[in-house]
């Protein structure tokens, strides 16, 4: 990639946002092209400036980080969550919305710079504690339960939509649709879309 990486920093806490900006100001490979204090401003900035990466907090007024992530994704900007929250629910919601990475605010400057570059390359970036939580969750024996977004995807499959059509209906990338379907297949122990719908209906996971 030629030139500096163009990023926007979004956080409703002015002091925290200023701290992140100050942390990155001296980095020669990064240029901060905009700042915002809520998710709606973030979406507007992403649409206008088309930055390489958006650093987003999760809990913000007007429009939260998850909703903003879902809207920023189609602009081509990679979303990197930078937050203090590391619960399973928060992590899953952000990743499902399209965030390419999830960092915590105790991340060091060098780790943050490396993560921004990795995100710009399209690589998934997770804070070590976040990665540990996801691995532990995957290993946890529990009855297959579909997330709300997985049910949305499966309902669209039942309606006869292709992956591309599902992506347009749910305003997510086709690759994200495929990821949701793979998770559904694994949870339901099936290998194709048709059986996924049948099994989900049989188990009461998908409304008939």
N, C-alpha and C positions, 0 to 999 in steps of 0.2 A: 504494500500500500504506500503511495507516494504522499509526502507532506505530513502535516500533523493530523492526529485524530481529532475530530470535532465532536465535542460532547456538550450536553446540557445537564445542569444539576438542579434537582427538584426536591425541595424539603420545606415543609411549612414552618419549621423552626429557623428563624433568621440566623441565629448564632451558629447553629449546626451547619446550615448551608454555607455560611461564610467560612466556617472552619474547613469544609471540604474544598471550597474554592481556593483558600489559602494553601491548603495541602498540595494542590495540584498546580498551582500557579507557576512554580519554578520548573515544572516538568517540560522539557523541550519537545517531547513527542506528542503533547496534548494541548489542545486549544479549547478553552471554555467559551462557547459561543452564545450561551444563554442561561438564565436562571429563572426558576418559577417557584411559587409558594403553594400551589395546589395542582391537582391532577388535570383540571380543565386547562389551566395555563400551559401545562406540560404538553398536552395534546396539540394545542395551538402552536407552540414553539416547534414541536417535531414536524408538524405539517408545513410550517413556513421555512424553517432552517434546514430540515433534512440532515440532522447530525448523524454521526456514525453510531454513537452510543448515548443513551439517556440514563443517568443515574437517578433512580427514583426511591423516595421513601415510601413506605406502605400506607400508613395511616395519615391521611391528609383531608382537609375540608373540601367541600364542593364535589370533588371526584377523588376517590381513594386510588392508591397505587395499583391495585389489581385492575380496576375498571380502566384506568389510564393506560396500563400496559396493553390491554386488549385492543384499545383504539390506536395506540402508537404502532403496534406490530405491522399493520398493513402499509405504513409509510416507508418501511425498510430499515428503520432505526432499531438497533438492538437495545433491549431494555435490561439493565442491570439493577436489581433491587439492592438498596443499601439501607438497612433498618436495624432496630434493636430487638425485633420480635423473631423468635425462632421456634414457634409452635408448629406442630405438624400441619395444622389447618392453614396457617398463614403461608407456609412454604408451598403446600400443594396448590392453593388458590393462585399464587403468583406464577408458578411453573405452568399450570394449566392455562393461564391467561396468555402465556407466550413469553414470559421472562426467560432470558437465556442464562441468567445467573442470579445468585442469591448470596449476598454478603452481609455480615453483621458490622455494626459501627465500631467494633473494637479492631477492625482490620487495620493493618499498618499501611503507611504510605506506599511502600514498595509492593505490598500485596494488592493494593487498590490499583496501582498503575499497571501491574501485570494482568490483573483481572479485566481492566478496560481494554487492553490490547487483545486479550484472548476473546473477549466478547465481540470485539470488532471483527475478529477472524471467524466468528460463528461457532466458537467453542463454548461448551457449557462450563460455568464457573460456580462452584459451591464452596462456601466457608466450611472448614473441616467439621465444625459442630453440626452444621446443616446436613452435610453428607452422611455423618454418623447416624443422625436421626432418620434419614431416608432409608439407609441400609437396614437399620433396626426395624423399621416399620415393614419393610419388604420381607424380612425374616420372621416377623411375628405371625404365628398361626392364627388365622381368624377366618370366619366365613366370608366368602366373596361378597363384597358390598360395592356396588357401583357408585361413583361420584355423580353429582348432578350433571356435570358436563358429559360424562360417559353415557349417561342415560339419554341426554339430548342427542348425542351422536348415534346411539343405537336406535332411537326413535326415528331419526332421519333415514337410517338404513332400512328400517321396517317400512318407511314410506317409499322405498325404491330409489333413493338418491345415490348418486355416485360420490366418491370422496370429494371431488372438486365441487359438486353441488352442495354437499354438506358444509364444506368450508365457506361457501358463499352465504348459506343460510345462517350459520353461526358466527360469521365474520372472524374466522380463524384460518390459518394457513392449511393447505392440503396436507403438508407434512405433519402438522399437529393432529389432524383428523386420523392419520395413520397411526400415530403414537397412541391416541386414545383407543383405537380399535385393537392394537396389540395388547394393551393393558386389559381390555375387556376379554379378549381371547384367553389370556393367561388366567384371569380370575375365574372364568367360566369353564376353563379346560376344553376349549373348542378350537378348531383350526380354520373356520370360515365364517363369513358374515351371516349366512342363513341360519346356521346352527346357533350362533350367538343370540340372535333374536328369539329363536325357539326356546332355548334354555332359559334365557332371561325371563320370558313370559311364563314358562313353567314354574319358575322359582318365585314368581311374583315380584321380580326386580324391575320389570318393565310393564307399565299399564297396557292392557290389551285394547 
